[in-house]
Amino acid sequence: MAGLLARWAALVLAAYTLALGLIFHAYWLAPAADARFERIIFFNHLSIIGGMLAIVAFGAGCLSLDALMRRKS
């Protein structure tokens, strides 16, 4: 991503990652032998979502295409 519509893209990707985590890494439904691995991957997905929500909250930064378009208008 070069920063063009970064907030919207990050929001869509966060929702998509949450859906994937809930569907494919439901550690609470996994057998005991697999639950530890699934829990690790699920919380890894949550940390990725946290990073994407930081982009949603703060934007892509001053060197992004969004910032360049804002400066020109």
N, CA, C, O and CB atoms as a CASP TS submission, in Angstrom:
PFRMAT TS
TARGET T0000
AUTHOR 0000-0000-0000
METHOD Language model
MODEL 1
PARENT N/A
ATOM      1  N   MET     1       0.833  -1.170   0.000  1.00  0.00           N
ATOM      2  CA  MET     1       0.000   0.000   0.000  1.00  0.00           C
ATOM      3  C   MET     1       0.880   1.235   0.000  1.00  0.00           C
ATOM      4  O   MET     1       1.817   1.337   0.792  1.00  0.00           O
ATOM      5  CB  MET     1      -0.949  -0.003   1.200  1.00  0.00           C
ATOM      6  N   ALA     2       0.594   2.136  -0.851  1.00  0.00           N
ATOM      7  CA  ALA     2       1.345   3.382  -0.940  1.00  0.00           C
ATOM      8  C   ALA     2       0.675   4.485  -0.144  1.00  0.00           C
ATOM      9  O   ALA     2       1.141   5.625  -0.167  1.00  0.00           O
ATOM     10  CB  ALA     2       1.500   3.807  -2.390  1.00  0.00           C
ATOM     11  N   GLY     3      -0.375   4.187   0.540  1.00  0.00           N
ATOM     12  CA  GLY     3      -1.054   5.182   1.334  1.00  0.00           C
ATOM     13  C   GLY     3      -2.273   5.768   0.658  1.00  0.00           C
ATOM     14  O   GLY     3      -2.836   6.742   1.157  1.00  0.00           O
ATOM     15  N   LEU     4      -2.693   5.219  -0.443  1.00  0.00           N
ATOM     16  CA  LEU     4      -3.892   5.689  -1.121  1.00  0.00           C
ATOM     17  C   LEU     4      -5.099   4.977  -0.521  1.00  0.00           C
ATOM     18  O   LEU     4      -5.210   3.754  -0.597  1.00  0.00           O
ATOM     19  CB  LEU     4      -3.803   5.445  -2.659  1.00  0.00           C
ATOM     20  N   LEU     5      -5.996   5.748   0.073  1.00  0.00           N
ATOM     21  CA  LEU     5      -7.158   5.212   0.781  1.00  0.00           C
ATOM     22  C   LEU     5      -6.743   4.196   1.851  1.00  0.00           C
ATOM     23  O   LEU     5      -7.377   3.153   2.016  1.00  0.00           O
ATOM     24  CB  LEU     5      -8.126   4.560  -0.214  1.00  0.00           C
ATOM     25  N   ALA     6      -5.685   4.516   2.561  1.00  0.00           N
ATOM     26  CA  ALA     6      -5.111   3.577   3.526  1.00  0.00           C
ATOM     27  C   ALA     6      -6.058   3.277   4.672  1.00  0.00           C
ATOM     28  O   ALA     6      -6.130   2.138   5.134  1.00  0.00           O
ATOM     29  CB  ALA     6      -3.815   4.122   4.073  1.00  0.00           C
ATOM     30  N   ARG     7      -6.779   4.274   5.134  1.00  0.00           N
ATOM     31  CA  ARG     7      -7.684   4.038   6.266  1.00  0.00           C
ATOM     32  C   ARG     7      -8.791   3.061   5.895  1.00  0.00           C
ATOM     33  O   ARG     7      -9.099   2.147   6.660  1.00  0.00           O
ATOM     34  CB  ARG     7      -8.295   5.356   6.746  1.00  0.00           C
ATOM     35  N   TRP     8      -9.389   3.252   4.724  1.00  0.00           N
ATOM     36  CA  TRP     8     -10.457   2.348   4.293  1.00  0.00           C
ATOM     37  C   TRP     8      -9.922   0.945   4.026  1.00  0.00           C
ATOM     38  O   TRP     8     -10.551  -0.046   4.395  1.00  0.00           O
ATOM     39  CB  TRP     8     -11.140   2.894   3.038  1.00  0.00           C
ATOM     40  N   ALA     9      -8.770   0.869   3.389  1.00  0.00           N
ATOM     41  CA  ALA     9      -8.186  -0.443   3.098  1.00  0.00           C
ATOM     42  C   ALA     9      -7.837  -1.174   4.387  1.00  0.00           C
ATOM     43  O   ALA     9      -8.065  -2.379   4.497  1.00  0.00           O
ATOM     44  CB  ALA     9      -6.934  -0.295   2.219  1.00  0.00           C
ATOM     45  N   ALA    10      -7.286  -0.454   5.364  1.00  0.00           N
ATOM     46  CA  ALA    10      -6.932  -1.078   6.640  1.00  0.00           C
ATOM     47  C   ALA    10      -8.177  -1.541   7.388  1.00  0.00           C
ATOM     48  O   ALA    10      -8.159  -2.587   8.037  1.00  0.00           O
ATOM     49  CB  ALA    10      -6.131  -0.102   7.508  1.00  0.00           C
ATOM     50  N   LEU    11      -9.251  -0.771   7.301  1.00  0.00           N
ATOM     51  CA  LEU    11     -10.494  -1.168   7.967  1.00  0.00           C
ATOM     52  C   LEU    11     -11.078  -2.429   7.342  1.00  0.00           C
ATOM     53  O   LEU    11     -11.529  -3.325   8.055  1.00  0.00           O
ATOM     54  CB  LEU    11     -11.518  -0.031   7.905  1.00  0.00           C
ATOM     55  N   VAL    12     -11.071  -2.502   6.022  1.00  0.00           N
ATOM     56  CA  VAL    12     -11.580  -3.693   5.330  1.00  0.00           C
ATOM     57  C   VAL    12     -10.702  -4.901   5.647  1.00  0.00           C
ATOM     58  O   VAL    12     -11.220  -5.985   5.913  1.00  0.00           O
ATOM     59  CB  VAL    12     -11.637  -3.456   3.800  1.00  0.00           C
ATOM     60  N   LEU    13      -9.387  -4.728   5.622  1.00  0.00           N
ATOM     61  CA  LEU    13      -8.486  -5.837   5.927  1.00  0.00           C
ATOM     62  C   LEU    13      -8.595  -6.282   7.381  1.00  0.00           C
ATOM     63  O   LEU    13      -8.458  -7.472   7.668  1.00  0.00           O
ATOM     64  CB  LEU    13      -7.056  -5.443   5.619  1.00  0.00           C
ATOM     65  N   ALA    14      -8.837  -5.357   8.301  1.00  0.00           N
ATOM     66  CA  ALA    14      -9.020  -5.727   9.703  1.00  0.00           C
ATOM     67  C   ALA    14     -10.275  -6.577   9.878  1.00  0.00           C
ATOM     68  O   ALA    14     -10.259  -7.577  10.596  1.00  0.00           O
ATOM     69  CB  ALA    14      -9.103  -4.471  10.584  1.00  0.00           C
ATOM     70  N   ALA    15     -11.366  -6.173   9.218  1.00  0.00           N
ATOM     71  CA  ALA    15     -12.601  -6.954   9.303  1.00  0.00           C
ATOM     72  C   ALA    15     -12.417  -8.340   8.680  1.00  0.00           C
ATOM     73  O   ALA    15     -12.900  -9.339   9.213  1.00  0.00           O
ATOM     74  CB  ALA    15     -13.754  -6.209   8.607  1.00  0.00           C
ATOM     75  N   TYR    16     -11.719  -8.386   7.555  1.00  0.00           N
ATOM     76  CA  TYR    16     -11.455  -9.656   6.880  1.00  0.00           C
ATOM     77  C   TYR    16     -10.590 -10.570   7.749  1.00  0.00           C
ATOM     78  O   TYR    16     -10.859 -11.767   7.855  1.00  0.00           O
ATOM     79  CB  TYR    16     -10.769  -9.410   5.528  1.00  0.00           C
ATOM     80  N   THR    17      -9.566 -10.011   8.361  1.00  0.00           N
ATOM     81  CA  THR    17      -8.684 -10.798   9.220  1.00  0.00           C
ATOM     82  C   THR    17      -9.421 -11.298  10.453  1.00  0.00           C
ATOM     83  O   THR    17      -9.189 -12.421  10.902  1.00  0.00           O
ATOM     84  CB  THR    17      -7.470  -9.973   9.636  1.00  0.00           C
ATOM     85  N   LEU    18     -10.306 -10.474  11.004  1.00  0.00           N
ATOM     86  CA  LEU    18     -11.107 -10.921  12.144  1.00  0.00           C
ATOM     87  C   LEU    18     -12.010 -12.083  11.749  1.00  0.00           C
ATOM     88  O   LEU    18     -12.117 -13.069  12.479  1.00  0.00           O
ATOM     89  CB  LEU    18     -11.949  -9.763  12.698  1.00  0.00           C
ATOM     90  N   ALA    19     -12.653 -11.965  10.600  1.00  0.00           N
ATOM     91  CA  ALA    19     -13.525 -13.056  10.141  1.00  0.00           C
ATOM     92  C   ALA    19     -12.727 -14.337   9.921  1.00  0.00           C
ATOM     93  O   ALA    19     -13.175 -15.419  10.301  1.00  0.00           O
ATOM     94  CB  ALA    19     -14.249 -12.658   8.840  1.00  0.00           C
ATOM     95  N   LEU    20     -11.556 -14.223   9.315  1.00  0.00           N
ATOM     96  CA  LEU    20     -10.730 -15.415   9.105  1.00  0.00           C
ATOM     97  C   LEU    20     -10.283 -16.028  10.422  1.00  0.00           C
ATOM     98  O   LEU    20     -10.277 -17.249  10.574  1.00  0.00           O
ATOM     99  CB  LEU    20      -9.513 -15.071   8.258  1.00  0.00           C
ATOM    100  N   GLY    21      -9.912 -15.186  11.366  1.00  0.00           N
ATOM    101  CA  GLY    21      -9.491 -15.701  12.668  1.00  0.00           C
ATOM    102  C   GLY    21     -10.606 -16.428  13.376  1.00  0.00           C
ATOM    103  O   GLY    21     -10.386 -17.491  13.956  1.00  0.00           O
ATOM    104  N   LEU    22     -11.806 -15.868  13.338  1.00  0.00           N
ATOM    105  CA  LEU    22     -12.933 -16.509  14.013  1.00  0.00           C
ATOM    106  C   LEU    22     -13.361 -17.799  13.333  1.00  0.00           C
ATOM    107  O   LEU    22     -13.795 -18.741  13.996  1.00  0.00           O
ATOM    108  CB  LEU    22     -14.103 -15.561  14.077  1.00  0.00           C
ATOM    109  N   ILE    23     -13.241 -17.845  12.013  1.00  0.00           N
ATOM    110  CA  ILE    23     -13.686 -19.035  11.282  1.00  0.00           C
ATOM    111  C   ILE    23     -12.634 -20.146  11.306  1.00  0.00           C
ATOM    112  O   ILE    23     -12.952 -21.296  11.611  1.00  0.00           O
ATOM    113  CB  ILE    23     -14.018 -18.668   9.837  1.00  0.00           C
ATOM    114  N   PHE    24     -11.401 -19.810  10.990  1.00  0.00           N
ATOM    115  CA  PHE    24     -10.389 -20.848  10.782  1.00  0.00           C
ATOM    116  C   PHE    24      -9.525 -21.144  12.001  1.00  0.00           C
ATOM    117  O   PHE    24      -8.869 -22.184  12.040  1.00  0.00           O
ATOM    118  CB  PHE    24      -9.507 -20.455   9.657  1.00  0.00           C
ATOM    119  N   HIS    25      -9.504 -20.267  12.990  1.00  0.00           N
ATOM    120  CA  HIS    25      -8.647 -20.492  14.154  1.00  0.00           C
ATOM    121  C   HIS    25      -9.441 -20.419  15.446  1.00  0.00           C
ATOM    122  O   HIS    25      -8.997 -19.810  16.419  1.00  0.00           O
ATOM    123  CB  HIS    25      -7.513 -19.476  14.183  1.00  0.00           C
ATOM    124  N   ALA    26     -10.599 -21.031  15.457  1.00  0.00           N
ATOM    125  CA  ALA    26     -11.456 -21.065  16.647  1.00  0.00           C
ATOM    126  C   ALA    26     -10.876 -22.078  17.626  1.00  0.00           C
ATOM    127  O   ALA    26     -11.276 -23.242  17.636  1.00  0.00           O
ATOM    128  CB  ALA    26     -12.939 -21.427  16.276  1.00  0.00           C
ATOM    129  N   TYR    27      -9.936 -21.630  18.445  1.00  0.00           N
ATOM    130  CA  TYR    27      -9.236 -22.541  19.353  1.00  0.00           C
ATOM    131  C   TYR    27     -10.166 -23.077  20.437  1.00  0.00           C
ATOM    132  O   TYR    27      -9.893 -24.130  21.014  1.00  0.00           O
ATOM    133  CB  TYR    27      -8.044 -21.836  19.994  1.00  0.00           C
ATOM    134  N   TRP    28     -11.250 -22.376  20.719  1.00  0.00           N
ATOM    135  CA  TRP    28     -12.181 -22.838  21.740  1.00  0.00           C
ATOM    136  C   TRP    28     -12.982 -24.045  21.275  1.00  0.00           C
ATOM    137  O   TRP    28     -13.608 -24.724  22.089  1.00  0.00           O
ATOM    138  CB  TRP    28     -13.120 -21.718  22.131  1.00  0.00           C
ATOM    139  N   LEU    29     -12.969 -24.323  19.957  1.00  0.00           N
ATOM    140  CA  LEU    29     -13.653 -25.499  19.428  1.00  0.00           C
ATOM    141  C   LEU    29     -12.689 -26.628  19.071  1.00  0.00           C
ATOM    142  O   LEU    29     -13.116 -27.742  18.766  1.00  0.00           O
ATOM    143  CB  LEU    29     -14.460 -25.117  18.211  1.00  0.00           C
ATOM    144  N   ALA    30     -11.390 -26.337  19.110  1.00  0.00           N
ATOM    145  CA  ALA    30     -10.389 -27.315  18.677  1.00  0.00           C
ATOM    146  C   ALA    30     -10.146 -28.350  19.768  1.00  0.00           C
ATOM    147  O   ALA    30     -10.347 -28.079  20.952  1.00  0.00           O
ATOM    148  CB  ALA    30      -9.068 -26.614  18.307  1.00  0.00           C
ATOM    149  N   PRO    31      -9.710 -29.542  19.357  1.00  0.00           N
ATOM    150  CA  PRO    31      -9.322 -30.535  20.358  1.00  0.00           C
ATOM    151  C   PRO    31      -8.129 -30.036  21.171  1.00  0.00           C
ATOM    152  O   PRO    31      -7.390 -29.160  20.720  1.00  0.00           O
ATOM    153  CB  PRO    31      -8.984 -31.882  19.683  1.00  0.00           C
ATOM    154  N   ALA    32      -7.944 -30.581  22.344  1.00  0.00           N
ATOM    155  CA  ALA    32      -6.912 -30.102  23.269  1.00  0.00           C
ATOM    156  C   ALA    32      -5.518 -30.130  22.648  1.00  0.00           C
ATOM    157  O   ALA    32      -4.696 -29.263  22.944  1.00  0.00           O
ATOM    158  CB  ALA    32      -6.921 -30.939  24.535  1.00  0.00           C
ATOM    159  N   ALA    33      -5.243 -31.107  21.798  1.00  0.00           N
ATOM    160  CA  ALA    33      -3.918 -31.217  21.193  1.00  0.00           C
ATOM    161  C   ALA    33      -3.644 -30.070  20.222  1.00  0.00           C
ATOM    162  O   ALA    33      -2.499 -29.641  20.080  1.00  0.00           O
ATOM    163  CB  ALA    33      -3.781 -32.552  20.472  1.00  0.00           C
ATOM    164  N   ASP    34      -4.671 -29.579  19.563  1.00  0.00           N
ATOM    165  CA  ASP    34      -4.505 -28.510  18.576  1.00  0.00           C
ATOM    166  C   ASP    34      -4.827 -27.127  19.127  1.00  0.00           C
ATOM    167  O   ASP    34      -4.537 -26.127  18.470  1.00  0.00           O
ATOM    168  CB  ASP    34      -5.374 -28.782  17.382  1.00  0.00           C
ATOM    169  N   ALA    35      -5.413 -27.045  20.298  1.00  0.00           N
ATOM    170  CA  ALA    35      -5.900 -25.767  20.817  1.00  0.00           C
ATOM    171  C   ALA    35      -4.769 -24.774  21.059  1.00  0.00           C
ATOM    172  O   ALA    35      -4.948 -23.578  20.831  1.00  0.00           O
ATOM    173  CB  ALA    35      -6.669 -25.988  22.105  1.00  0.00           C
ATOM    174  N   ARG    36      -3.619 -25.238  21.513  1.00  0.00           N
ATOM    175  CA  ARG    36      -2.506 -24.316  21.793  1.00  0.00           C
ATOM    176  C   ARG    36      -2.035 -23.632  20.515  1.00  0.00           C
ATOM    177  O   ARG    36      -1.861 -22.414  20.495  1.00  0.00           O
ATOM    178  CB  ARG    36      -1.331 -25.068  22.453  1.00  0.00           C
ATOM    179  N   PHE    37      -1.829 -24.394  19.463  1.00  0.00           N
ATOM    180  CA  PHE    37      -1.385 -23.822  18.196  1.00  0.00           C
ATOM    181  C   PHE    37      -2.433 -22.870  17.627  1.00  0.00           C
ATOM    182  O   PHE    37      -2.091 -21.782  17.163  1.00  0.00           O
ATOM    183  CB  PHE    37      -1.080 -24.934  17.188  1.00  0.00           C
ATOM    184  N   GLU    38      -3.700 -23.266  17.658  1.00  0.00           N
ATOM    185  CA  GLU    38      -4.764 -22.423  17.133  1.00  0.00           C
ATOM    186  C   GLU    38      -4.892 -21.132  17.930  1.00  0.00           C
ATOM    187  O   GLU    38      -5.173 -20.079  17.356  1.00  0.00           O
ATOM    188  CB  GLU    38      -6.085 -23.175  17.143  1.00  0.00           C
ATOM    189  N   ARG    39      -4.689 -21.196  19.253  1.00  0.00           N
ATOM    190  CA  ARG    39      -4.741 -20.000  20.092  1.00  0.00           C
ATOM    191  C   ARG    39      -3.611 -19.042  19.749  1.00  0.00           C
ATOM    192  O   ARG    39      -3.826 -17.830  19.704  1.00  0.00           O
ATOM    193  CB  ARG    39      -4.675 -20.380  21.571  1.00  0.00           C
ATOM    194  N   ILE    40      -2.416 -19.557  19.508  1.00  0.00           N
ATOM    195  CA  ILE    40      -1.288 -18.722  19.127  1.00  0.00           C
ATOM    196  C   ILE    40      -1.572 -18.006  17.809  1.00  0.00           C
ATOM    197  O   ILE    40      -1.334 -16.804  17.691  1.00  0.00           O
ATOM    198  CB  ILE    40      -0.009 -19.563  19.015  1.00  0.00           C
ATOM    199  N   ILE    41      -2.071 -18.728  16.833  1.00  0.00           N
ATOM    200  CA  ILE    41      -2.368 -18.126  15.533  1.00  0.00           C
ATOM    201  C   ILE    41      -3.520 -17.128  15.641  1.00  0.00           C
ATOM    202  O   ILE    41      -3.494 -16.082  14.993  1.00  0.00           O
ATOM    203  CB  ILE    41      -2.709 -19.214  14.504  1.00  0.00           C
ATOM    204  N   PHE    42      -4.537 -17.446  16.462  1.00  0.00           N
ATOM    205  CA  PHE    42      -5.656 -16.523  16.643  1.00  0.00           C
ATOM    206  C   PHE    42      -5.187 -15.198  17.239  1.00  0.00           C
ATOM    207  O   PHE    42      -5.567 -14.130  16.758  1.00  0.00           O
ATOM    208  CB  PHE    42      -6.728 -17.153  17.539  1.00  0.00           C
ATOM    209  N   PHE    43      -4.364 -15.264  18.284  1.00  0.00           N
ATOM    210  CA  PHE    43      -3.874 -14.021  18.887  1.00  0.00           C
ATOM    211  C   PHE    43      -2.876 -13.307  17.985  1.00  0.00           C
ATOM    212  O   PHE    43      -2.718 -12.090  18.086  1.00  0.00           O
ATOM    213  CB  PHE    43      -3.230 -14.310  20.236  1.00  0.00           C
ATOM    214  N   ASN    44      -2.213 -14.029  17.120  1.00  0.00           N
ATOM    215  CA  ASN    44      -1.380 -13.390  16.102  1.00  0.00           C
ATOM    216  C   ASN    44      -2.265 -12.574  15.157  1.00  0.00           C
ATOM    217  O   ASN    44      -1.914 -11.451  14.794  1.00  0.00           O
ATOM    218  CB  ASN    44      -0.560 -14.451  15.309  1.00  0.00           C
ATOM    219  N   HIS    45      -3.389 -13.123  14.765  1.00  0.00           N
ATOM    220  CA  HIS    45      -4.343 -12.391  13.936  1.00  0.00           C
ATOM    221  C   HIS    45      -4.852 -11.147  14.661  1.00  0.00           C
ATOM    222  O   HIS    45      -5.013 -10.093  14.045  1.00  0.00           O
ATOM    223  CB  HIS    45      -5.519 -13.297  13.549  1.00  0.00           C
ATOM    224  N   LEU    46      -5.106 -11.264  15.967  1.00  0.00           N
ATOM    225  CA  LEU    46      -5.556 -10.096  16.725  1.00  0.00           C
ATOM    226  C   LEU    46      -4.501  -8.997  16.759  1.00  0.00           C
ATOM    227  O   LEU    46      -4.839  -7.815  16.703  1.00  0.00           O
ATOM    228  CB  LEU    46      -5.920 -10.502  18.143  1.00  0.00           C
ATOM    229  N   SER    47      -3.239  -9.370  16.851  1.00  0.00           N
ATOM    230  CA  SER    47      -2.189  -8.350  16.846  1.00  0.00           C
ATOM    231  C   SER    47      -2.085  -7.674  15.481  1.00  0.00           C
ATOM    232  O   SER    47      -1.825  -6.473  15.409  1.00  0.00           O
ATOM    233  CB  SER    47      -0.841  -8.971  17.228  1.00  0.00           C
ATOM    234  N   ILE    48      -2.282  -8.417  14.415  1.00  0.00           N
ATOM    235  CA  ILE    48      -2.293  -7.826  13.074  1.00  0.00           C
ATOM    236  C   ILE    48      -3.469  -6.857  12.946  1.00  0.00           C
ATOM    237  O   ILE    48      -3.326  -5.782  12.364  1.00  0.00           O
ATOM    238  CB  ILE    48      -2.376  -8.932  11.982  1.00  0.00           C
ATOM    239  N   ILE    49      -4.623  -7.231  13.485  1.00  0.00           N
ATOM    240  CA  ILE    49      -5.788  -6.349  13.466  1.00  0.00           C
ATOM    241  C   ILE    49      -5.493  -5.070  14.236  1.00  0.00           C
ATOM    242  O   ILE    49      -5.907  -3.990  13.813  1.00  0.00           O
ATOM    243  CB  ILE    49      -7.019  -7.059  14.059  1.00  0.00           C
ATOM    244  N   GLY    50      -4.790  -5.169  15.352  1.00  0.00           N
ATOM    245  CA  GLY    50      -4.421  -3.981  16.116  1.00  0.00           C
ATOM    246  C   GLY    50      -3.557  -3.031  15.311  1.00  0.00           C
ATOM    247  O   GLY    50      -3.741  -1.816  15.390  1.00  0.00           O
ATOM    248  N   GLY    51      -2.623  -3.555  14.540  1.00  0.00           N
ATOM    249  CA  GLY    51      -1.809  -2.713  13.678  1.00  0.00           C
ATOM    250  C   GLY    51      -2.630  -2.038  12.598  1.00  0.00           C
ATOM    251  O   GLY    51      -2.404  -0.872  12.274  1.00  0.00           O
ATOM    252  N   MET    52      -3.576  -2.767  12.044  1.00  0.00           N
ATOM    253  CA  MET    52      -4.435  -2.170  11.019  1.00  0.00           C
ATOM    254  C   MET    52      -5.339  -1.096  11.600  1.00  0.00           C
ATOM    255  O   MET    52      -5.596  -0.084  10.948  1.00  0.00           O
ATOM    256  CB  MET    52      -5.278  -3.243  10.345  1.00  0.00           C
ATOM    257  N   LEU    53      -5.824  -1.303  12.821  1.00  0.00           N
ATOM    258  CA  LEU    53      -6.659  -0.286  13.457  1.00  0.00           C
ATOM    259  C   LEU    53      -5.847   0.957  13.822  1.00  0.00           C
ATOM    260  O   LEU    53      -6.407   2.050  13.904  1.00  0.00           O
ATOM    261  CB  LEU    53      -7.327  -0.858  14.705  1.00  0.00           C
ATOM    262  N   ALA    54      -4.556   0.811  14.040  1.00  0.00           N
ATOM    263  CA  ALA    54      -3.695   1.985  14.247  1.00  0.00           C
ATOM    264  C   ALA    54      -3.621   2.812  12.966  1.00  0.00           C
ATOM    265  O   ALA    54      -3.615   4.041  13.020  1.00  0.00           O
ATOM    266  CB  ALA    54      -2.269   1.554  14.693  1.00  0.00           C
ATOM    267  N   ILE    55      -3.566   2.147  11.821  1.00  0.00           N
ATOM    268  CA  ILE    55      -3.593   2.865  10.535  1.00  0.00           C
ATOM    269  C   ILE    55      -4.938   3.569  10.361  1.00  0.00           C
ATOM    270  O   ILE    55      -4.991   4.701   9.881  1.00  0.00           O
ATOM    271  CB  ILE    55      -3.335   1.887   9.348  1.00  0.00           C
ATOM    272  N   VAL    56      -6.020   2.899  10.752  1.00  0.00           N
ATOM    273  CA  VAL    56      -7.349   3.514  10.657  1.00  0.00           C
ATOM    274  C   VAL    56      -7.408   4.765  11.539  1.00  0.00           C
ATOM    275  O   VAL    56      -7.973   5.780  11.133  1.00  0.00           O
ATOM    276  CB  VAL    56      -8.456   2.501  11.074  1.00  0.00           C
ATOM    277  N   ALA    57      -6.837   4.698  12.723  1.00  0.00           N
ATOM    278  CA  ALA    57      -6.920   5.812  13.668  1.00  0.00           C
ATOM    279  C   ALA    57      -6.010   6.972  13.279  1.00  0.00           C
ATOM    280  O   ALA    57      -6.418   8.130  13.379  1.00  0.00           O
ATOM    281  CB  ALA    57      -6.567   5.336  15.060  1.00  0.00           C
ATOM    282  N   PHE    58      -4.784   6.686  12.835  1.00  0.00           N
ATOM    283  CA  PHE    58      -3.792   7.738  12.644  1.00  0.00           C
ATOM    284  C   PHE    58      -3.472   8.033  11.188  1.00  0.00           C
ATOM    285  O   PHE    58      -2.794   9.021  10.904  1.00  0.00           O
ATOM    286  CB  PHE    58      -2.542   7.371  13.347  1.00  0.00           C
ATOM    287  N   GLY    59      -3.934   7.213  10.263  1.00  0.00           N
ATOM    288  CA  GLY    59      -3.644   7.430   8.854  1.00  0.00           C
ATOM    289  C   GLY    59      -2.316   6.815   8.451  1.00  0.00           C
ATOM    290  O   GLY    59      -1.631   6.193   9.263  1.00  0.00           O
ATOM    291  N   ALA    60      -1.965   6.998   7.191  1.00  0.00           N
ATOM    292  CA  ALA    60      -0.771   6.358   6.648  1.00  0.00           C
ATOM    293  C   ALA    60       0.496   7.174   6.865  1.00  0.00           C
ATOM    294  O   ALA    60       1.594   6.643   6.694  1.00  0.00           O
ATOM    295  CB  ALA    60      -0.956   6.106   5.181  1.00  0.00           C
ATOM    296  N   GLY    61       0.385   8.414   7.227  1.00  0.00           N
ATOM    297  CA  GLY    61       1.559   9.223   7.493  1.00  0.00           C
ATOM    298  C   GLY    61       1.753  10.328   6.476  1.00  0.00           C
ATOM    299  O   GLY    61       0.989  10.458   5.519  1.00  0.00           O
ATOM    300  N   CYS    62       2.785  11.120   6.698  1.00  0.00           N
ATOM    301  CA  CYS    62       2.997  12.313   5.871  1.00  0.00           C
ATOM    302  C   CYS    62       3.581  11.994   4.499  1.00  0.00           C
ATOM    303  O   CYS    62       3.534  12.847   3.612  1.00  0.00           O
ATOM    304  CB  CYS    62       3.909  13.275   6.588  1.00  0.00           C
ATOM    305  N   LEU    63       4.120  10.819   4.294  1.00  0.00           N
ATOM    306  CA  LEU    63       4.703  10.459   3.004  1.00  0.00           C
ATOM    307  C   LEU    63       3.769   9.604   2.148  1.00  0.00           C
ATOM    308  O   LEU    63       4.208   9.013   1.162  1.00  0.00           O
ATOM    309  CB  LEU    63       6.002   9.723   3.220  1.00  0.00           C
ATOM    310  N   SER    64       2.505   9.534   2.508  1.00  0.00           N
ATOM    311  CA  SER    64       1.562   8.699   1.765  1.00  0.00           C
ATOM    312  C   SER    64       0.921   9.486   0.626  1.00  0.00           C
ATOM    313  O   SER    64       1.018  10.712   0.569  1.00  0.00           O
ATOM    314  CB  SER    64       0.477   8.148   2.703  1.00  0.00           C
ATOM    315  N   LEU    65       0.272   8.768  -0.272  1.00  0.00           N
ATOM    316  CA  LEU    65      -0.451   9.421  -1.361  1.00  0.00           C
ATOM    317  C   LEU    65      -1.650  10.203  -0.860  1.00  0.00           C
ATOM    318  O   LEU    65      -2.004  11.227  -1.443  1.00  0.00           O
ATOM    319  CB  LEU    65      -0.899   8.398  -2.377  1.00  0.00           C
ATOM    320  N   ASP    66      -2.288   9.737   0.221  1.00  0.00           N
ATOM    321  CA  ASP    66      -3.392  10.489   0.808  1.00  0.00           C
ATOM    322  C   ASP    66      -2.925  11.863   1.281  1.00  0.00           C
ATOM    323  O   ASP    66      -3.604  12.860   1.036  1.00  0.00           O
ATOM    324  CB  ASP    66      -4.007   9.709   1.974  1.00  0.00           C
ATOM    325  N   ALA    67      -1.786  11.927   1.949  1.00  0.00           N
ATOM    326  CA  ALA    67      -1.256  13.198   2.426  1.00  0.00           C
ATOM    327  C   ALA    67      -0.866  14.092   1.259  1.00  0.00           C
ATOM    328  O   ALA    67      -1.072  15.304   1.321  1.00  0.00           O
ATOM    329  CB  ALA    67      -0.052  12.967   3.341  1.00  0.00           C
ATOM    330  N   LEU    68      -0.310  13.522   0.199  1.00  0.00           N
ATOM    331  CA  LEU    68       0.056  14.302  -0.972  1.00  0.00           C
ATOM    332  C   LEU    68      -1.181  14.884  -1.631  1.00  0.00           C
ATOM    333  O   LEU    68      -1.158  16.041  -2.050  1.00  0.00           O
ATOM    334  CB  LEU    68       0.835  13.445  -1.967  1.00  0.00           C
ATOM    335  N   MET    69      -2.247  14.129  -1.736  1.00  0.00           N
ATOM    336  CA  MET    69      -3.475  14.628  -2.339  1.00  0.00           C
ATOM    337  C   MET    69      -4.120  15.696  -1.467  1.00  0.00           C
ATOM    338  O   MET    69      -4.714  16.639  -1.991  1.00  0.00           O
ATOM    339  CB  MET    69      -4.453  13.483  -2.576  1.00  0.00           C
ATOM    340  N   ARG    70      -4.015  15.568  -0.141  1.00  0.00           N
ATOM    341  CA  ARG    70      -4.551  16.575   0.765  1.00  0.00           C
ATOM    342  C   ARG    70      -3.792  17.899   0.643  1.00  0.00           C
ATOM    343  O   ARG    70      -4.390  18.973   0.714  1.00  0.00           O
ATOM    344  CB  ARG    70      -4.495  16.068   2.206  1.00  0.00           C
ATOM    345  N   ARG    71      -2.476  17.815   0.460  1.00  0.00           N
ATOM    346  CA  ARG    71      -1.662  19.028   0.327  1.00  0.00           C
ATOM    347  C   ARG    71      -1.955  19.761  -0.966  1.00  0.00           C
ATOM    348  O   ARG    71      -1.903  20.991  -1.002  1.00  0.00           O
ATOM    349  CB  ARG    71      -0.185  18.685   0.398  1.00  0.00           C
ATOM    350  N   LYS    72      -2.262  19.029  -2.035  1.00  0.00           N
ATOM    351  CA  LYS    72      -2.519  19.671  -3.331  1.00  0.00           C
ATOM    352  C   LYS    72      -3.878  20.334  -3.403  1.00  0.00           C
ATOM    353  O   LYS    72      -4.066  21.255  -4.199  1.00  0.00           O
ATOM    354  CB  LYS    72      -2.403  18.661  -4.436  1.00  0.00           C
ATOM    355  N   SER    73      -4.827  19.896  -2.601  1.00  0.00           N
ATOM    356  CA  SER    73      -6.170  20.463  -2.699  1.00  0.00           C
ATOM    357  C   SER    73      -6.393  21.592  -1.709  1.00  0.00           C
ATOM    358  O   SER    73      -7.478  22.172  -1.668  1.00  0.00           O
ATOM    359  CB  SER    73      -7.203  19.386  -2.480  1.00  0.00           C
TER
END
